[in-house]
């Protein structure tokens, strides 16, 4: 057990050192969401529609941005690590797949933590949201959980891409449709049965249900099924990632 955790921390430390020198990746992860949130704010301001409450959509859309970026960036980084044979060297050195995946998740969780917090603060400030601190903390927890799940999904998807460019077809295949079936724009109940079934396959559906409940003045337990589904979903993706991770071509 000691070796298991030491390997995880060793991988996490290596990835964090790598991140420290990859300023472009850090900028993409931290600056781009803020810019997009500002554009979203301008969009809602331009609508000038009293029947559309921006706060009802802003946090759910912000969670989607976190989901999108963490998914894509993690997938690209893992593909790059496999192409440069970094994964091969770690496995030859005795590191197991689960240890490698958990190490990457631990390292990138630090980045996702900062990213989720920045998005939450930007939305709260720009949209002048006056939710209680407890509600904001609960929304942050959901964003953070979604970010961690998105990283696990990125690791899983990286298995099926031979280079960084092949990650991008998964965006229209998985990320974009999830907007329409998650309940973010229209109620899931209004969708056809086949589309409702698809909604359960994306973590964005569960995060959106909880965030909408919180925005309406409820608590985390008001959507207890969706809340519990998030860590279960993440655990399932983590297991699949550990089974499918490849060291090279």
C-alpha positions as CSV (number, residue, x, y, z in Angstrom):
1,X,0.0,0.0,0.0
2,X,2.9,2.3,0.8
3,X,4.3,1.8,-2.7
4,X,0.9,2.4,-4.2
5,X,0.6,5.9,-2.7
6,X,4.3,6.8,-3.2
7,X,3.8,6.0,-6.9
8,X,0.7,8.2,-7.1
9,X,2.5,11.1,-5.4
10,X,5.6,10.7,-7.6
11,X,3.5,10.9,-10.8
12,X,1.6,13.9,-9.4
13,X,4.8,15.7,-8.5
14,X,6.3,15.1,-12.0
15,X,3.1,16.4,-13.6
16,X,3.0,19.5,-11.4
17,X,6.7,20.3,-12.3
18,X,5.7,19.9,-15.9
19,X,2.7,22.2,-15.5
20,X,4.9,24.8,-13.8
21,X,6.8,25.2,-17.1
22,X,3.7,24.9,-19.4
23,X,2.5,28.5,-19.0
24,X,0.4,28.2,-22.1
25,X,-1.7,25.4,-20.7
26,X,-2.1,27.3,-17.4
27,X,-3.2,30.4,-19.3
28,X,-5.7,28.4,-21.3
29,X,-7.1,26.7,-18.2
30,X,-7.4,29.9,-16.1
31,X,-7.8,32.9,-18.4
32,X,-10.0,31.5,-21.2
33,X,-12.9,30.6,-18.8
34,X,-12.9,34.2,-17.5
35,X,-13.0,35.6,-21.0
36,X,-15.8,33.3,-22.0
37,X,-17.8,34.2,-18.9
38,X,-17.4,37.9,-19.7
39,X,-18.7,37.2,-23.3
40,X,-21.6,35.3,-21.7
41,X,-22.3,38.3,-19.5
42,X,-22.3,40.7,-22.6
43,X,-24.7,38.3,-24.3
44,X,-27.3,38.3,-21.5
45,X,-27.0,42.0,-21.1
46,X,-27.7,42.5,-24.8
47,X,-30.8,40.3,-24.6
48,X,-32.4,42.8,-22.2
49,X,-35.3,40.4,-21.7
50,X,-37.0,40.7,-18.2
51,X,-38.3,37.1,-18.6
52,X,-34.8,35.6,-18.9
53,X,-33.0,35.5,-15.5
54,X,-29.3,35.2,-16.3
55,X,-28.5,33.7,-12.9
56,X,-30.7,30.8,-13.8
57,X,-28.3,29.8,-16.6
58,X,-25.0,31.4,-15.8
59,X,-23.7,28.8,-13.3
60,X,-24.9,25.8,-15.3
61,X,-23.1,27.3,-18.4
62,X,-20.1,28.1,-16.3
63,X,-19.9,24.5,-15.2
64,X,-20.1,23.4,-18.8
65,X,-17.1,25.6,-19.7
66,X,-15.1,23.9,-16.9
67,X,-16.3,20.5,-18.2
68,X,-15.3,21.4,-21.7
69,X,-11.8,22.7,-21.0
70,X,-10.7,20.1,-18.4
71,X,-11.9,17.3,-20.8
72,X,-10.1,18.6,-23.8
73,X,-6.8,19.6,-22.1
74,X,-6.5,16.4,-20.1
75,X,-7.1,14.3,-23.2
76,X,-4.5,16.2,-25.2
77,X,-1.9,16.0,-22.5
78,X,-2.4,12.2,-22.0
79,X,-2.1,11.7,-25.8
80,X,1.1,13.7,-25.8
81,X,2.5,11.7,-22.9
82,X,1.8,8.5,-24.8
83,X,3.2,9.7,-28.1
84,X,6.4,10.9,-26.3
85,X,6.5,7.4,-24.6
86,X,6.4,8.9,-21.1
87,X,3.7,6.4,-20.2
88,X,5.8,3.6,-21.5
89,X,8.8,4.6,-19.4
90,X,6.6,4.8,-16.3
91,X,5.1,1.4,-16.8
92,X,8.5,-0.1,-17.5
93,X,9.6,1.4,-14.2
94,X,6.9,-0.5,-12.4
95,X,4.1,2.0,-12.2
96,X,0.6,0.5,-12.7
97,X,-2.1,2.0,-14.8
98,X,-4.3,3.0,-11.8
99,X,-1.3,4.7,-10.1
100,X,-0.6,6.7,-13.2
101,X,-4.2,7.8,-13.7
102,X,-4.6,8.8,-10.0
103,X,-1.3,10.7,-10.1
104,X,-2.5,12.7,-13.1
105,X,-5.9,13.3,-11.5
106,X,-4.2,14.5,-8.3
107,X,-2.0,16.9,-10.1
108,X,-4.6,18.3,-12.5
109,X,-7.1,18.6,-9.6
110,X,-5.1,21.5,-8.3
111,X,-5.6,23.3,-11.6
112,X,-9.3,22.3,-11.8
113,X,-9.8,23.7,-8.2
114,X,-8.4,27.1,-9.2
115,X,-10.3,27.1,-12.5
116,X,-13.7,26.3,-10.8
117,X,-13.1,28.9,-8.2
118,X,-12.3,31.6,-10.8
119,X,-15.4,30.8,-12.8
120,X,-17.6,30.9,-9.7
121,X,-16.2,34.3,-8.6
122,X,-16.5,35.7,-12.1
123,X,-20.1,34.7,-12.4
124,X,-21.0,35.9,-8.9
125,X,-19.3,39.3,-9.6
126,X,-20.4,40.0,-13.2
127,X,-24.0,38.8,-12.8
128,X,-24.3,40.4,-9.3
129,X,-25.6,37.1,-7.8
130,X,-26.6,37.5,-4.1
131,X,-26.9,33.8,-3.2
132,X,-26.0,32.8,0.4
133,X,-22.4,31.7,0.9
134,X,-23.6,28.1,1.6
135,X,-25.3,28.0,-1.8
136,X,-22.2,29.3,-3.6
137,X,-20.1,26.8,-1.8
138,X,-22.5,24.0,-2.9
139,X,-22.4,25.2,-6.5
140,X,-18.6,25.3,-6.3
141,X,-18.5,21.7,-5.1
142,X,-20.6,20.6,-8.1
143,X,-18.3,22.5,-10.5
144,X,-15.3,20.9,-8.9
145,X,-16.8,17.4,-9.0
146,X,-17.6,17.9,-12.7
147,X,-14.1,19.0,-13.4
148,X,-12.6,15.9,-11.8
149,X,-15.0,13.7,-13.7
150,X,-14.1,15.6,-16.9
151,X,-10.4,14.8,-16.3
152,X,-11.2,11.1,-15.9
153,X,-13.2,11.3,-19.2
154,X,-10.3,13.0,-20.9
155,X,-8.0,10.2,-19.8
156,X,-10.5,7.6,-21.1
157,X,-10.9,9.4,-24.5
158,X,-7.1,9.7,-24.9
159,X,-6.9,6.0,-25.3
160,X,-8.8,6.2,-28.6
161,X,-6.7,9.0,-30.1
162,X,-3.3,8.4,-31.8
163,X,-2.3,12.0,-31.7
164,X,-3.5,15.3,-30.2
165,X,-5.5,16.3,-33.3
166,X,-7.7,13.2,-33.0
167,X,-9.0,14.4,-29.7
168,X,-11.1,17.1,-31.3
169,X,-13.6,14.8,-33.1
170,X,-14.8,13.8,-29.6
171,X,-16.0,17.3,-29.0
172,X,-19.0,17.2,-31.5
173,X,-19.4,13.5,-30.6
174,X,-19.7,13.9,-26.9
175,X,-19.3,17.5,-25.5
176,X,-21.6,19.5,-27.7
177,X,-24.6,17.2,-27.7
178,X,-24.5,17.1,-23.9
179,X,-25.5,20.8,-23.9
180,X,-28.9,20.0,-25.5
181,X,-29.7,16.8,-23.5
182,X,-28.5,18.0,-20.0
183,X,-31.5,20.2,-19.2
184,X,-29.4,23.3,-19.4
185,X,-31.5,24.9,-22.2
186,X,-34.8,23.1,-22.0
187,X,-36.2,20.6,-19.6
188,X,-35.1,17.0,-20.2
189,X,-38.8,15.9,-19.9
190,X,-39.6,17.9,-23.0
191,X,-37.2,15.8,-25.1
192,X,-38.0,12.6,-27.0
193,X,-37.5,9.4,-25.1
194,X,-34.3,8.5,-26.9
195,X,-32.8,11.9,-26.1
196,X,-33.8,11.5,-22.5
197,X,-31.9,8.2,-22.4
198,X,-28.8,10.0,-23.8
199,X,-29.0,12.6,-21.0
200,X,-28.2,10.0,-18.4
201,X,-24.9,9.2,-20.2
202,X,-23.4,12.6,-19.6
203,X,-22.2,14.0,-16.3
204,X,-23.4,17.5,-17.3
205,X,-27.0,16.3,-16.8
206,X,-26.4,15.5,-13.2
207,X,-24.5,18.7,-12.4
208,X,-27.1,20.8,-14.2
209,X,-30.0,19.2,-12.1
210,X,-28.2,20.0,-8.9
211,X,-27.1,23.5,-9.9
212,X,-30.7,24.4,-11.0
213,X,-32.0,23.2,-7.7
214,X,-29.5,25.3,-5.8
215,X,-30.3,28.4,-8.0
216,X,-34.0,27.9,-7.2
217,X,-33.3,28.2,-3.5
218,X,-33.1,24.5,-2.7
219,X,-30.3,22.5,-1.1
220,X,-27.9,19.8,-2.2
221,X,-30.2,17.0,-0.9
222,X,-33.1,18.3,-3.1
223,X,-31.4,16.5,-6.0
224,X,-29.8,13.7,-3.9
225,X,-30.0,11.2,-6.8
226,X,-28.2,13.5,-9.2
227,X,-25.7,14.5,-6.5
228,X,-24.8,10.8,-5.7
229,X,-24.7,10.0,-9.4
230,X,-21.8,12.4,-10.0
231,X,-19.2,10.5,-7.8
232,X,-20.6,7.1,-9.0
233,X,-20.2,8.3,-12.6
234,X,-16.6,9.4,-11.9
235,X,-15.7,6.1,-10.3
236,X,-17.1,4.2,-13.3
237,X,-15.1,6.3,-15.7
238,X,-12.0,5.9,-13.5
239,X,-12.3,2.1,-13.6
240,X,-12.7,2.1,-17.4
241,X,-9.7,4.4,-17.8
242,X,-7.5,2.1,-15.8
243,X,-8.6,-0.8,-17.9
244,X,-8.1,0.8,-21.3
245,X,-5.0,3.1,-20.7
246,X,-2.4,2.2,-23.3
247,X,1.3,2.9,-22.9
248,X,2.0,3.5,-26.6
249,X,0.9,2.7,-30.1
